[in-house]
Amino acid sequence: MSAPQPGTQVPWDLSFLRVGALVTGTVAVVAALVAGLVAGWADAVGVLVGALVVTAFFVVSGVVIAWAGRINDTFTLPAALGTFFVKAVVLFGILNALPEDAWLDRLTLAWSVIVGALLWSGVQLRWVWTRPIYYVTPPSPPGQATVPPAPGGTATRG
């Protein structure tokens, strides 16, 4: 596959971000209510903050990778790896900055991040598996195809 010329627009679809945010929000609200009732409200806050962290990380990754892909396809892997490294350092900093007895439970936050990352990965997998991805340009729709010349010798558009 040849890389597009710089300045050309590649159709990078980020619609999975909306689906991932909706699924994560729904699961996080339910999980926070259950955690709050079972383990305490510090755990519920940990679930919600974990969901926000994961959502922010996936949104940042999606936008950075799409931006890099619009420049040139060969930039997407370095952008993904660089973004992953920065996110890991930020997450490490967030978890270390939280005091042990805080307004949220660090262990619950960490598990929420793990579960949220798996949930987002599942959303992305489903999104990719259900998209028609063409390795060649698909033919024009029937209404836009060129019709053979009419008996008078002129071609018409259908």
Disulfide bonds with the S-S distance in Angstrom:
none
